[in-house]
Amino acid sequence: MPRKRKGADLSRSTSKARNLRNSRSERTEEQIQQQNTDARVRMAQLHQEEPEDTRAERNEVRRLEQRQSRRFNSQ
């Protein structure tokens, strides 16, 4: 099962959720853009480190899931 993303449940009324909401609301546009860029760089590095066969397998699974969802939605 995939791990829950950091800050994925911000609607909950916990101190951690409140702190994350507050810190996100106080960010400037430059900070937001920098964090987005940093996240893209991290993801690119992770994908580079990943073996080719693992990447191919993951892509194949995605393709199959997309086909199935299209078939399901078109009916």
CHARMM internal coordinates of N, CA and C (Angstrom, degrees):
IC EDIT
DIST 1 N 1 CA 1.4450
DIST 1 CA 1 C 1.5310
ANGL 1 N 1 CA 1 C 108.88
DIST 1 C 2 N 1.3248
ANGL 1 CA 1 C 2 N 117.44
DIHE 1 N 1 CA 1 C 2 N 135.31
DIST 2 N 2 CA 1.4574
ANGL 1 C 2 N 2 CA 119.01
DIHE 1 CA 1 C 2 N 2 CA -177.80
DIST 2 CA 2 C 1.5185
ANGL 2 N 2 CA 2 C 111.99
DIHE 1 C 2 N 2 CA 2 C -65.50
DIST 2 C 3 N 1.3158
ANGL 2 CA 2 C 3 N 114.04
DIHE 2 N 2 CA 2 C 3 N 148.73
DIST 3 N 3 CA 1.4504
ANGL 2 C 3 N 3 CA 119.66
DIHE 2 CA 2 C 3 N 3 CA 179.43
DIST 3 CA 3 C 1.5221
ANGL 3 N 3 CA 3 C 109.71
DIHE 2 C 3 N 3 CA 3 C -72.25
DIST 3 C 4 N 1.3022
ANGL 3 CA 3 C 4 N 116.25
DIHE 3 N 3 CA 3 C 4 N 145.28
DIST 4 N 4 CA 1.4605
ANGL 3 C 4 N 4 CA 120.76
DIHE 3 CA 3 C 4 N 4 CA 179.67
DIST 4 CA 4 C 1.5294
ANGL 4 N 4 CA 4 C 109.06
DIHE 3 C 4 N 4 CA 4 C -71.10
DIST 4 C 5 N 1.3268
ANGL 4 CA 4 C 5 N 116.03
DIHE 4 N 4 CA 4 C 5 N 134.83
DIST 5 N 5 CA 1.4568
ANGL 4 C 5 N 5 CA 120.21
DIHE 4 CA 4 C 5 N 5 CA -179.06
DIST 5 CA 5 C 1.5169
ANGL 5 N 5 CA 5 C 110.76
DIHE 4 C 5 N 5 CA 5 C -68.87
DIST 5 C 6 N 1.3282
ANGL 5 CA 5 C 6 N 114.98
DIHE 5 N 5 CA 5 C 6 N 148.94
DIST 6 N 6 CA 1.4537
ANGL 5 C 6 N 6 CA 120.70
DIHE 5 CA 5 C 6 N 6 CA 177.67
DIST 6 CA 6 C 1.5257
ANGL 6 N 6 CA 6 C 108.89
DIHE 5 C 6 N 6 CA 6 C -62.24
DIST 6 C 7 N 1.2970
ANGL 6 CA 6 C 7 N 116.47
DIHE 6 N 6 CA 6 C 7 N 125.45
DIST 7 N 7 CA 1.4556
ANGL 6 C 7 N 7 CA 120.28
DIHE 6 CA 6 C 7 N 7 CA 179.05
DIST 7 CA 7 C 1.5125
ANGL 7 N 7 CA 7 C 113.98
DIHE 6 C 7 N 7 CA 7 C 77.53
DIST 7 C 8 N 1.3274
ANGL 7 CA 7 C 8 N 117.74
DIHE 7 N 7 CA 7 C 8 N 19.39
DIST 8 N 8 CA 1.4622
ANGL 7 C 8 N 8 CA 120.44
DIHE 7 CA 7 C 8 N 8 CA -176.69
DIST 8 CA 8 C 1.5272
ANGL 8 N 8 CA 8 C 112.01
DIHE 7 C 8 N 8 CA 8 C -74.35
DIST 8 C 9 N 1.3244
ANGL 8 CA 8 C 9 N 116.99
DIHE 8 N 8 CA 8 C 9 N -22.78
DIST 9 N 9 CA 1.4620
ANGL 8 C 9 N 9 CA 119.95
DIHE 8 CA 8 C 9 N 9 CA -177.12
DIST 9 CA 9 C 1.5284
ANGL 9 N 9 CA 9 C 110.15
DIHE 8 C 9 N 9 CA 9 C -116.88
DIST 9 C 10 N 1.3294
ANGL 9 CA 9 C 10 N 116.20
DIHE 9 N 9 CA 9 C 10 N 62.42
DIST 10 N 10 CA 1.4610
ANGL 9 C 10 N 10 CA 119.96
DIHE 9 CA 9 C 10 N 10 CA -175.64
DIST 10 CA 10 C 1.5183
ANGL 10 N 10 CA 10 C 113.08
DIHE 9 C 10 N 10 CA 10 C -77.42
DIST 10 C 11 N 1.3192
ANGL 10 CA 10 C 11 N 117.79
DIHE 10 N 10 CA 10 C 11 N -11.71
DIST 11 N 11 CA 1.4612
ANGL 10 C 11 N 11 CA 119.07
DIHE 10 CA 10 C 11 N 11 CA -178.95
DIST 11 CA 11 C 1.5257
ANGL 11 N 11 CA 11 C 111.89
DIHE 10 C 11 N 11 CA 11 C -76.62
DIST 11 C 12 N 1.3068
ANGL 11 CA 11 C 12 N 117.28
DIHE 11 N 11 CA 11 C 12 N -15.56
DIST 12 N 12 CA 1.4659
ANGL 11 C 12 N 12 CA 119.55
DIHE 11 CA 11 C 12 N 12 CA 179.00
DIST 12 CA 12 C 1.5144
ANGL 12 N 12 CA 12 C 110.20
DIHE 11 C 12 N 12 CA 12 C -69.58
DIST 12 C 13 N 1.2904
ANGL 12 CA 12 C 13 N 115.63
DIHE 12 N 12 CA 12 C 13 N 148.19
DIST 13 N 13 CA 1.4643
ANGL 12 C 13 N 13 CA 120.52
DIHE 12 CA 12 C 13 N 13 CA -177.65
DIST 13 CA 13 C 1.5208
ANGL 13 N 13 CA 13 C 109.78
DIHE 12 C 13 N 13 CA 13 C -94.45
DIST 13 C 14 N 1.3088
ANGL 13 CA 13 C 14 N 116.55
DIHE 13 N 13 CA 13 C 14 N 69.78
DIST 14 N 14 CA 1.4582
ANGL 13 C 14 N 14 CA 121.56
DIHE 13 CA 13 C 14 N 14 CA 175.88
DIST 14 CA 14 C 1.5186
ANGL 14 N 14 CA 14 C 107.94
DIHE 13 C 14 N 14 CA 14 C -117.85
DIST 14 C 15 N 1.3053
ANGL 14 CA 14 C 15 N 116.55
DIHE 14 N 14 CA 14 C 15 N 161.34
DIST 15 N 15 CA 1.4675
ANGL 14 C 15 N 15 CA 119.14
DIHE 14 CA 14 C 15 N 15 CA -178.85
DIST 15 CA 15 C 1.5268
ANGL 15 N 15 CA 15 C 110.47
DIHE 14 C 15 N 15 CA 15 C -64.26
DIST 15 C 16 N 1.3142
ANGL 15 CA 15 C 16 N 117.44
DIHE 15 N 15 CA 15 C 16 N -36.18
DIST 16 N 16 CA 1.4680
ANGL 15 C 16 N 16 CA 120.04
DIHE 15 CA 15 C 16 N 16 CA 178.93
DIST 16 CA 16 C 1.5310
ANGL 16 N 16 CA 16 C 110.36
DIHE 15 C 16 N 16 CA 16 C -64.45
DIST 16 C 17 N 1.3273
ANGL 16 CA 16 C 17 N 116.87
DIHE 16 N 16 CA 16 C 17 N -43.86
DIST 17 N 17 CA 1.4649
ANGL 16 C 17 N 17 CA 120.54
DIHE 16 CA 16 C 17 N 17 CA 179.49
DIST 17 CA 17 C 1.5252
ANGL 17 N 17 CA 17 C 110.34
DIHE 16 C 17 N 17 CA 17 C -64.39
DIST 17 C 18 N 1.3338
ANGL 17 CA 17 C 18 N 116.92
DIHE 17 N 17 CA 17 C 18 N -42.31
DIST 18 N 18 CA 1.4683
ANGL 17 C 18 N 18 CA 119.99
DIHE 17 CA 17 C 18 N 18 CA 178.22
DIST 18 CA 18 C 1.5217
ANGL 18 N 18 CA 18 C 110.91
DIHE 17 C 18 N 18 CA 18 C -62.11
DIST 18 C 19 N 1.3313
ANGL 18 CA 18 C 19 N 116.78
DIHE 18 N 18 CA 18 C 19 N -43.95
DIST 19 N 19 CA 1.4619
ANGL 18 C 19 N 19 CA 120.30
DIHE 18 CA 18 C 19 N 19 CA 179.93
DIST 19 CA 19 C 1.5234
ANGL 19 N 19 CA 19 C 111.10
DIHE 18 C 19 N 19 CA 19 C -62.38
DIST 19 C 20 N 1.3313
ANGL 19 CA 19 C 20 N 117.40
DIHE 19 N 19 CA 19 C 20 N -43.15
DIST 20 N 20 CA 1.4636
ANGL 19 C 20 N 20 CA 120.15
DIHE 19 CA 19 C 20 N 20 CA 178.62
DIST 20 CA 20 C 1.5231
ANGL 20 N 20 CA 20 C 111.07
DIHE 19 C 20 N 20 CA 20 C -64.21
DIST 20 C 21 N 1.3207
ANGL 20 CA 20 C 21 N 117.57
DIHE 20 N 20 CA 20 C 21 N -43.83
DIST 21 N 21 CA 1.4710
ANGL 20 C 21 N 21 CA 120.51
DIHE 20 CA 20 C 21 N 21 CA 178.62
DIST 21 CA 21 C 1.5212
ANGL 21 N 21 CA 21 C 110.87
DIHE 20 C 21 N 21 CA 21 C -60.87
DIST 21 C 22 N 1.3250
ANGL 21 CA 21 C 22 N 116.54
DIHE 21 N 21 CA 21 C 22 N -44.16
DIST 22 N 22 CA 1.4641
ANGL 21 C 22 N 22 CA 120.11
DIHE 21 CA 21 C 22 N 22 CA -179.17
DIST 22 CA 22 C 1.5205
ANGL 22 N 22 CA 22 C 111.38
DIHE 21 C 22 N 22 CA 22 C -64.89
DIST 22 C 23 N 1.3257
ANGL 22 CA 22 C 23 N 116.87
DIHE 22 N 22 CA 22 C 23 N -44.66
DIST 23 N 23 CA 1.4660
ANGL 22 C 23 N 23 CA 118.61
DIHE 22 CA 22 C 23 N 23 CA -178.61
DIST 23 CA 23 C 1.5252
ANGL 23 N 23 CA 23 C 110.89
DIHE 22 C 23 N 23 CA 23 C -67.09
DIST 23 C 24 N 1.3232
ANGL 23 CA 23 C 24 N 117.74
DIHE 23 N 23 CA 23 C 24 N -35.04
DIST 24 N 24 CA 1.4644
ANGL 23 C 24 N 24 CA 120.12
DIHE 23 CA 23 C 24 N 24 CA 178.20
DIST 24 CA 24 C 1.5210
ANGL 24 N 24 CA 24 C 111.45
DIHE 23 C 24 N 24 CA 24 C -69.70
DIST 24 C 25 N 1.3278
ANGL 24 CA 24 C 25 N 117.04
DIHE 24 N 24 CA 24 C 25 N -36.61
DIST 25 N 25 CA 1.4657
ANGL 24 C 25 N 25 CA 119.43
DIHE 24 CA 24 C 25 N 25 CA -177.54
DIST 25 CA 25 C 1.5232
ANGL 25 N 25 CA 25 C 111.62
DIHE 24 C 25 N 25 CA 25 C -72.43
DIST 25 C 26 N 1.3210
ANGL 25 CA 25 C 26 N 118.14
DIHE 25 N 25 CA 25 C 26 N -22.21
DIST 26 N 26 CA 1.4639
ANGL 25 C 26 N 26 CA 121.61
DIHE 25 CA 25 C 26 N 26 CA -177.81
DIST 26 CA 26 C 1.5277
ANGL 26 N 26 CA 26 C 113.38
DIHE 25 C 26 N 26 CA 26 C -92.82
DIST 26 C 27 N 1.3265
ANGL 26 CA 26 C 27 N 117.70
DIHE 26 N 26 CA 26 C 27 N 0.19
DIST 27 N 27 CA 1.4657
ANGL 26 C 27 N 27 CA 119.82
DIHE 26 CA 26 C 27 N 27 CA -179.17
DIST 27 CA 27 C 1.5254
ANGL 27 N 27 CA 27 C 110.47
DIHE 26 C 27 N 27 CA 27 C -73.10
DIST 27 C 28 N 1.3255
ANGL 27 CA 27 C 28 N 115.19
DIHE 27 N 27 CA 27 C 28 N 146.68
DIST 28 N 28 CA 1.4642
ANGL 27 C 28 N 28 CA 119.77
DIHE 27 CA 27 C 28 N 28 CA 174.41
DIST 28 CA 28 C 1.5218
ANGL 28 N 28 CA 28 C 108.70
DIHE 27 C 28 N 28 CA 28 C -85.99
DIST 28 C 29 N 1.3150
ANGL 28 CA 28 C 29 N 116.08
DIHE 28 N 28 CA 28 C 29 N 166.65
DIST 29 N 29 CA 1.4659
ANGL 28 C 29 N 29 CA 120.54
DIHE 28 CA 28 C 29 N 29 CA 179.55
DIST 29 CA 29 C 1.5298
ANGL 29 N 29 CA 29 C 110.97
DIHE 28 C 29 N 29 CA 29 C -60.28
DIST 29 C 30 N 1.3370
ANGL 29 CA 29 C 30 N 117.02
DIHE 29 N 29 CA 29 C 30 N -37.56
DIST 30 N 30 CA 1.4726
ANGL 29 C 30 N 30 CA 120.59
DIHE 29 CA 29 C 30 N 30 CA 179.36
DIST 30 CA 30 C 1.5284
ANGL 30 N 30 CA 30 C 110.65
DIHE 29 C 30 N 30 CA 30 C -64.59
DIST 30 C 31 N 1.3311
ANGL 30 CA 30 C 31 N 116.46
DIHE 30 N 30 CA 30 C 31 N -40.82
DIST 31 N 31 CA 1.4617
ANGL 30 C 31 N 31 CA 119.89
DIHE 30 CA 30 C 31 N 31 CA 178.91
DIST 31 CA 31 C 1.5226
ANGL 31 N 31 CA 31 C 110.58
DIHE 30 C 31 N 31 CA 31 C -64.91
DIST 31 C 32 N 1.3161
ANGL 31 CA 31 C 32 N 116.46
DIHE 31 N 31 CA 31 C 32 N -40.84
DIST 32 N 32 CA 1.4643
ANGL 31 C 32 N 32 CA 120.43
DIHE 31 CA 31 C 32 N 32 CA 179.67
DIST 32 CA 32 C 1.5210
ANGL 32 N 32 CA 32 C 109.83
DIHE 31 C 32 N 32 CA 32 C -62.26
DIST 32 C 33 N 1.3364
ANGL 32 CA 32 C 33 N 116.92
DIHE 32 N 32 CA 32 C 33 N -46.70
DIST 33 N 33 CA 1.4625
ANGL 32 C 33 N 33 CA 120.88
DIHE 32 CA 32 C 33 N 33 CA -179.87
DIST 33 CA 33 C 1.5272
ANGL 33 N 33 CA 33 C 110.94
DIHE 32 C 33 N 33 CA 33 C -63.21
DIST 33 C 34 N 1.3405
ANGL 33 CA 33 C 34 N 117.23
DIHE 33 N 33 CA 33 C 34 N -40.47
DIST 34 N 34 CA 1.4643
ANGL 33 C 34 N 34 CA 120.59
DIHE 33 CA 33 C 34 N 34 CA 179.86
DIST 34 CA 34 C 1.5295
ANGL 34 N 34 CA 34 C 110.61
DIHE 33 C 34 N 34 CA 34 C -65.13
DIST 34 C 35 N 1.3203
ANGL 34 CA 34 C 35 N 117.16
DIHE 34 N 34 CA 34 C 35 N -42.09
DIST 35 N 35 CA 1.4610
ANGL 34 C 35 N 35 CA 120.07
DIHE 34 CA 34 C 35 N 35 CA 179.30
DIST 35 CA 35 C 1.5202
ANGL 35 N 35 CA 35 C 110.97
DIHE 34 C 35 N 35 CA 35 C -65.93
DIST 35 C 36 N 1.3366
ANGL 35 CA 35 C 36 N 117.53
DIHE 35 N 35 CA 35 C 36 N -37.63
DIST 36 N 36 CA 1.4600
ANGL 35 C 36 N 36 CA 120.60
DIHE 35 CA 35 C 36 N 36 CA 176.75
DIST 36 CA 36 C 1.5232
ANGL 36 N 36 CA 36 C 110.62
DIHE 35 C 36 N 36 CA 36 C -63.81
DIST 36 C 37 N 1.3304
ANGL 36 CA 36 C 37 N 116.41
DIHE 36 N 36 CA 36 C 37 N -43.28
DIST 37 N 37 CA 1.4636
ANGL 36 C 37 N 37 CA 120.83
DIHE 36 CA 36 C 37 N 37 CA 179.16
DIST 37 CA 37 C 1.5248
ANGL 37 N 37 CA 37 C 110.41
DIHE 36 C 37 N 37 CA 37 C -62.94
DIST 37 C 38 N 1.3362
ANGL 37 CA 37 C 38 N 116.36
DIHE 37 N 37 CA 37 C 38 N -44.86
DIST 38 N 38 CA 1.4637
ANGL 37 C 38 N 38 CA 120.40
DIHE 37 CA 37 C 38 N 38 CA 179.08
DIST 38 CA 38 C 1.5255
ANGL 38 N 38 CA 38 C 111.25
DIHE 37 C 38 N 38 CA 38 C -60.15
DIST 38 C 39 N 1.3208
ANGL 38 CA 38 C 39 N 116.76
DIHE 38 N 38 CA 38 C 39 N -41.14
DIST 39 N 39 CA 1.4661
ANGL 38 C 39 N 39 CA 120.52
DIHE 38 CA 38 C 39 N 39 CA 179.56
DIST 39 CA 39 C 1.5241
ANGL 39 N 39 CA 39 C 110.51
DIHE 38 C 39 N 39 CA 39 C -64.78
DIST 39 C 40 N 1.3370
ANGL 39 CA 39 C 40 N 117.47
DIHE 39 N 39 CA 39 C 40 N -41.27
DIST 40 N 40 CA 1.4674
ANGL 39 C 40 N 40 CA 120.31
DIHE 39 CA 39 C 40 N 40 CA 178.16
DIST 40 CA 40 C 1.5210
ANGL 40 N 40 CA 40 C 111.32
DIHE 39 C 40 N 40 CA 40 C -63.07
DIST 40 C 41 N 1.3378
ANGL 40 CA 40 C 41 N 116.79
DIHE 40 N 40 CA 40 C 41 N -40.77
DIST 41 N 41 CA 1.4656
ANGL 40 C 41 N 41 CA 120.98
DIHE 40 CA 40 C 41 N 41 CA 179.19
DIST 41 CA 41 C 1.5240
ANGL 41 N 41 CA 41 C 109.99
DIHE 40 C 41 N 41 CA 41 C -64.04
DIST 41 C 42 N 1.3424
ANGL 41 CA 41 C 42 N 117.06
DIHE 41 N 41 CA 41 C 42 N -44.09
DIST 42 N 42 CA 1.4721
ANGL 41 C 42 N 42 CA 120.07
DIHE 41 CA 41 C 42 N 42 CA 178.95
DIST 42 CA 42 C 1.5222
ANGL 42 N 42 CA 42 C 111.29
DIHE 41 C 42 N 42 CA 42 C -60.95
DIST 42 C 43 N 1.3308
ANGL 42 CA 42 C 43 N 116.54
DIHE 42 N 42 CA 42 C 43 N -43.29
DIST 43 N 43 CA 1.4672
ANGL 42 C 43 N 43 CA 119.82
DIHE 42 CA 42 C 43 N 43 CA 179.79
DIST 43 CA 43 C 1.5255
ANGL 43 N 43 CA 43 C 110.90
DIHE 42 C 43 N 43 CA 43 C -64.69
DIST 43 C 44 N 1.3225
ANGL 43 CA 43 C 44 N 117.45
DIHE 43 N 43 CA 43 C 44 N -40.09
DIST 44 N 44 CA 1.4610
ANGL 43 C 44 N 44 CA 120.77
DIHE 43 CA 43 C 44 N 44 CA 178.74
DIST 44 CA 44 C 1.5257
ANGL 44 N 44 CA 44 C 110.24
DIHE 43 C 44 N 44 CA 44 C -63.18
DIST 44 C 45 N 1.3252
ANGL 44 CA 44 C 45 N 117.31
DIHE 44 N 44 CA 44 C 45 N -40.46
DIST 45 N 45 CA 1.4626
ANGL 44 C 45 N 45 CA 120.58
DIHE 44 CA 44 C 45 N 45 CA 178.26
DIST 45 CA 45 C 1.5233
ANGL 45 N 45 CA 45 C 110.83
DIHE 44 C 45 N 45 CA 45 C -65.39
DIST 45 C 46 N 1.3313
ANGL 45 CA 45 C 46 N 116.81
DIHE 45 N 45 CA 45 C 46 N -41.52
DIST 46 N 46 CA 1.4630
ANGL 45 C 46 N 46 CA 119.76
DIHE 45 CA 45 C 46 N 46 CA 178.30
DIST 46 CA 46 C 1.5227
ANGL 46 N 46 CA 46 C 110.94
DIHE 45 C 46 N 46 CA 46 C -61.76
DIST 46 C 47 N 1.3370
ANGL 46 CA 46 C 47 N 116.69
DIHE 46 N 46 CA 46 C 47 N -42.50
DIST 47 N 47 CA 1.4595
ANGL 46 C 47 N 47 CA 120.12
DIHE 46 CA 46 C 47 N 47 CA -179.40
DIST 47 CA 47 C 1.5188
ANGL 47 N 47 CA 47 C 111.44
DIHE 46 C 47 N 47 CA 47 C -67.01
DIST 47 C 48 N 1.3321
ANGL 47 CA 47 C 48 N 117.49
DIHE 47 N 47 CA 47 C 48 N -33.63
DIST 48 N 48 CA 1.4596
ANGL 47 C 48 N 48 CA 120.09
DIHE 47 CA 47 C 48 N 48 CA 178.38
DIST 48 CA 48 C 1.5212
ANGL 48 N 48 CA 48 C 111.16
DIHE 47 C 48 N 48 CA 48 C -67.87
DIST 48 C 49 N 1.3254
ANGL 48 CA 48 C 49 N 116.45
DIHE 48 N 48 CA 48 C 49 N -37.32
DIST 49 N 49 CA 1.4611
ANGL 48 C 49 N 49 CA 120.88
DIHE 48 CA 48 C 49 N 49 CA -178.30
DIST 49 CA 49 C 1.5275
ANGL 49 N 49 CA 49 C 112.23
DIHE 48 C 49 N 49 CA 49 C -74.30
DIST 49 C 50 N 1.3191
ANGL 49 CA 49 C 50 N 116.62
DIHE 49 N 49 CA 49 C 50 N -19.26
DIST 50 N 50 CA 1.4572
ANGL 49 C 50 N 50 CA 121.42
DIHE 49 CA 49 C 50 N 50 CA -176.56
DIST 50 CA 50 C 1.5330
ANGL 50 N 50 CA 50 C 110.39
DIHE 49 C 50 N 50 CA 50 C -73.45
DIST 50 C 51 N 1.3263
ANGL 50 CA 50 C 51 N 118.33
DIHE 50 N 50 CA 50 C 51 N 135.26
DIST 51 N 51 CA 1.4678
ANGL 50 C 51 N 51 CA 120.54
DIHE 50 CA 50 C 51 N 51 CA 178.20
DIST 51 CA 51 C 1.5342
ANGL 51 N 51 CA 51 C 111.74
DIHE 50 C 51 N 51 CA 51 C -61.87
DIST 51 C 52 N 1.3232
ANGL 51 CA 51 C 52 N 116.04
DIHE 51 N 51 CA 51 C 52 N 150.34
DIST 52 N 52 CA 1.4648
ANGL 51 C 52 N 52 CA 121.84
DIHE 51 CA 51 C 52 N 52 CA -176.35
DIST 52 CA 52 C 1.5295
ANGL 52 N 52 CA 52 C 111.87
DIHE 51 C 52 N 52 CA 52 C -61.01
DIST 52 C 53 N 1.3377
ANGL 52 CA 52 C 53 N 117.77
DIHE 52 N 52 CA 52 C 53 N -41.13
DIST 53 N 53 CA 1.4649
ANGL 52 C 53 N 53 CA 119.15
DIHE 52 CA 52 C 53 N 53 CA -177.84
DIST 53 CA 53 C 1.5313
ANGL 53 N 53 CA 53 C 111.62
DIHE 52 C 53 N 53 CA 53 C -66.89
DIST 53 C 54 N 1.3312
ANGL 53 CA 53 C 54 N 117.15
DIHE 53 N 53 CA 53 C 54 N -35.58
DIST 54 N 54 CA 1.4586
ANGL 53 C 54 N 54 CA 120.06
DIHE 53 CA 53 C 54 N 54 CA 177.01
DIST 54 CA 54 C 1.5185
ANGL 54 N 54 CA 54 C 110.40
DIHE 53 C 54 N 54 CA 54 C -65.59
DIST 54 C 55 N 1.3274
ANGL 54 CA 54 C 55 N 116.18
DIHE 54 N 54 CA 54 C 55 N -42.81
DIST 55 N 55 CA 1.4663
ANGL 54 C 55 N 55 CA 121.13
DIHE 54 CA 54 C 55 N 55 CA 179.36
DIST 55 CA 55 C 1.5236
ANGL 55 N 55 CA 55 C 110.42
DIHE 54 C 55 N 55 CA 55 C -62.79
DIST 55 C 56 N 1.3444
ANGL 55 CA 55 C 56 N 116.75
DIHE 55 N 55 CA 55 C 56 N -43.48
DIST 56 N 56 CA 1.4602
ANGL 55 C 56 N 56 CA 120.75
DIHE 55 CA 55 C 56 N 56 CA -179.76
DIST 56 CA 56 C 1.5304
ANGL 56 N 56 CA 56 C 110.68
DIHE 55 C 56 N 56 CA 56 C -63.32
DIST 56 C 57 N 1.3209
ANGL 56 CA 56 C 57 N 116.06
DIHE 56 N 56 CA 56 C 57 N -40.97
DIST 57 N 57 CA 1.4649
ANGL 56 C 57 N 57 CA 119.94
DIHE 56 CA 56 C 57 N 57 CA 179.43
DIST 57 CA 57 C 1.5322
ANGL 57 N 57 CA 57 C 110.97
DIHE 56 C 57 N 57 CA 57 C -64.44
DIST 57 C 58 N 1.3289
ANGL 57 CA 57 C 58 N 116.95
DIHE 57 N 57 CA 57 C 58 N -44.13
DIST 58 N 58 CA 1.4604
ANGL 57 C 58 N 58 CA 120.64
DIHE 57 CA 57 C 58 N 58 CA 179.33
DIST 58 CA 58 C 1.5296
ANGL 58 N 58 CA 58 C 111.14
DIHE 57 C 58 N 58 CA 58 C -62.59
DIST 58 C 59 N 1.3329
ANGL 58 CA 58 C 59 N 116.64
DIHE 58 N 58 CA 58 C 59 N -41.21
DIST 59 N 59 CA 1.4615
ANGL 58 C 59 N 59 CA 120.29
DIHE 58 CA 58 C 59 N 59 CA 178.85
DIST 59 CA 59 C 1.5221
ANGL 59 N 59 CA 59 C 111.46
DIHE 58 C 59 N 59 CA 59 C -65.00
DIST 59 C 60 N 1.3167
ANGL 59 CA 59 C 60 N 116.98
DIHE 59 N 59 CA 59 C 60 N -38.17
DIST 60 N 60 CA 1.4622
ANGL 59 C 60 N 60 CA 120.68
DIHE 59 CA 59 C 60 N 60 CA 178.90
DIST 60 CA 60 C 1.5338
ANGL 60 N 60 CA 60 C 110.42
DIHE 59 C 60 N 60 CA 60 C -65.02
DIST 60 C 61 N 1.3121
ANGL 60 CA 60 C 61 N 116.49
DIHE 60 N 60 CA 60 C 61 N -41.97
DIST 61 N 61 CA 1.4677
ANGL 60 C 61 N 61 CA 120.50
DIHE 60 CA 60 C 61 N 61 CA 177.87
DIST 61 CA 61 C 1.5268
ANGL 61 N 61 CA 61 C 109.82
DIHE 60 C 61 N 61 CA 61 C -61.34
DIST 61 C 62 N 1.3336
ANGL 61 CA 61 C 62 N 117.01
DIHE 61 N 61 CA 61 C 62 N -42.61
DIST 62 N 62 CA 1.4711
ANGL 61 C 62 N 62 CA 120.06
DIHE 61 CA 61 C 62 N 62 CA 178.02
DIST 62 CA 62 C 1.5201
ANGL 62 N 62 CA 62 C 111.46
DIHE 61 C 62 N 62 CA 62 C -60.94
DIST 62 C 63 N 1.3271
ANGL 62 CA 62 C 63 N 116.46
DIHE 62 N 62 CA 62 C 63 N -43.84
DIST 63 N 63 CA 1.4656
ANGL 62 C 63 N 63 CA 119.89
DIHE 62 CA 62 C 63 N 63 CA -179.97
DIST 63 CA 63 C 1.5226
ANGL 63 N 63 CA 63 C 110.96
DIHE 62 C 63 N 63 CA 63 C -60.56
DIST 63 C 64 N 1.3290
ANGL 63 CA 63 C 64 N 116.57
DIHE 63 N 63 CA 63 C 64 N -44.93
DIST 64 N 64 CA 1.4621
ANGL 63 C 64 N 64 CA 120.42
DIHE 63 CA 63 C 64 N 64 CA 179.19
DIST 64 CA 64 C 1.5304
ANGL 64 N 64 CA 64 C 111.22
DIHE 63 C 64 N 64 CA 64 C -62.21
DIST 64 C 65 N 1.3306
ANGL 64 CA 64 C 65 N 116.55
DIHE 64 N 64 CA 64 C 65 N -43.12
DIST 65 N 65 CA 1.4623
ANGL 64 C 65 N 65 CA 119.66
DIHE 64 CA 64 C 65 N 65 CA 179.30
DIST 65 CA 65 C 1.5239
ANGL 65 N 65 CA 65 C 111.06
DIHE 64 C 65 N 65 CA 65 C -63.01
DIST 65 C 66 N 1.3226
ANGL 65 CA 65 C 66 N 117.34
DIHE 65 N 65 CA 65 C 66 N -39.21
DIST 66 N 66 CA 1.4619
ANGL 65 C 66 N 66 CA 120.24
DIHE 65 CA 65 C 66 N 66 CA 179.05
DIST 66 CA 66 C 1.5194
ANGL 66 N 66 CA 66 C 110.88
DIHE 65 C 66 N 66 CA 66 C -65.73
DIST 66 C 67 N 1.3268
ANGL 66 CA 66 C 67 N 116.62
DIHE 66 N 66 CA 66 C 67 N -42.10
DIST 67 N 67 CA 1.4675
ANGL 66 C 67 N 67 CA 119.79
DIHE 66 CA 66 C 67 N 67 CA 178.26
DIST 67 CA 67 C 1.5205
ANGL 67 N 67 CA 67 C 110.86
DIHE 66 C 67 N 67 CA 67 C -60.62
DIST 67 C 68 N 1.3247
ANGL 67 CA 67 C 68 N 115.98
DIHE 67 N 67 CA 67 C 68 N -45.45
DIST 68 N 68 CA 1.4592
ANGL 67 C 68 N 68 CA 120.06
DIHE 67 CA 67 C 68 N 68 CA -178.90
DIST 68 CA 68 C 1.5236
ANGL 68 N 68 CA 68 C 111.28
DIHE 67 C 68 N 68 CA 68 C -64.70
DIST 68 C 69 N 1.3176
ANGL 68 CA 68 C 69 N 116.96
DIHE 68 N 68 CA 68 C 69 N -40.38
DIST 69 N 69 CA 1.4681
ANGL 68 C 69 N 69 CA 118.70
DIHE 68 CA 68 C 69 N 69 CA -179.40
DIST 69 CA 69 C 1.5249
ANGL 69 N 69 CA 69 C 110.50
DIHE 68 C 69 N 69 CA 69 C -69.17
DIST 69 C 70 N 1.3307
ANGL 69 CA 69 C 70 N 117.94
DIHE 69 N 69 CA 69 C 70 N -36.11
DIST 70 N 70 CA 1.4669
ANGL 69 C 70 N 70 CA 120.16
DIHE 69 CA 69 C 70 N 70 CA 176.86
DIST 70 CA 70 C 1.5195
ANGL 70 N 70 CA 70 C 110.33
DIHE 69 C 70 N 70 CA 70 C -64.74
DIST 70 C 71 N 1.3299
ANGL 70 CA 70 C 71 N 115.96
DIHE 70 N 70 CA 70 C 71 N -43.57
DIST 71 N 71 CA 1.4596
ANGL 70 C 71 N 71 CA 120.77
DIHE 70 CA 70 C 71 N 71 CA 179.87
DIST 71 CA 71 C 1.5236
ANGL 71 N 71 CA 71 C 109.92
DIHE 70 C 71 N 71 CA 71 C -62.13
DIST 71 C 72 N 1.3331
ANGL 71 CA 71 C 72 N 116.43
DIHE 71 N 71 CA 71 C 72 N -42.14
DIST 72 N 72 CA 1.4589
ANGL 71 C 72 N 72 CA 121.04
DIHE 71 CA 71 C 72 N 72 CA -179.24
DIST 72 CA 72 C 1.5258
ANGL 72 N 72 CA 72 C 110.76
DIHE 71 C 72 N 72 CA 72 C -67.32
DIST 72 C 73 N 1.3286
ANGL 72 CA 72 C 73 N 117.72
DIHE 72 N 72 CA 72 C 73 N -40.50
DIST 73 N 73 CA 1.4665
ANGL 72 C 73 N 73 CA 121.30
DIHE 72 CA 72 C 73 N 73 CA -177.57
DIST 73 CA 73 C 1.5177
ANGL 73 N 73 CA 73 C 112.44
DIHE 72 C 73 N 73 CA 73 C -73.46
DIST 73 C 74 N 1.3214
ANGL 73 CA 73 C 74 N 118.04
DIHE 73 N 73 CA 73 C 74 N -27.53
DIST 74 N 74 CA 1.4641
ANGL 73 C 74 N 74 CA 120.05
DIHE 73 CA 73 C 74 N 74 CA -176.50
DIST 74 CA 74 C 1.5264
ANGL 74 N 74 CA 74 C 112.27
DIHE 73 C 74 N 74 CA 74 C -79.61
DIST 74 C 75 N 1.3139
ANGL 74 CA 74 C 75 N 118.22
DIHE 74 N 74 CA 74 C 75 N -13.84
DIST 75 N 75 CA 1.4699
ANGL 74 C 75 N 75 CA 120.45
DIHE 74 CA 74 C 75 N 75 CA -178.16
DIST 75 CA 75 C 1.4963
ANGL 75 N 75 CA 75 C 112.15
DIHE 74 C 75 N 75 CA 75 C -86.27
END
COOR INIT
IC SEED 1 N 1 CA 1 C
IC BUILD
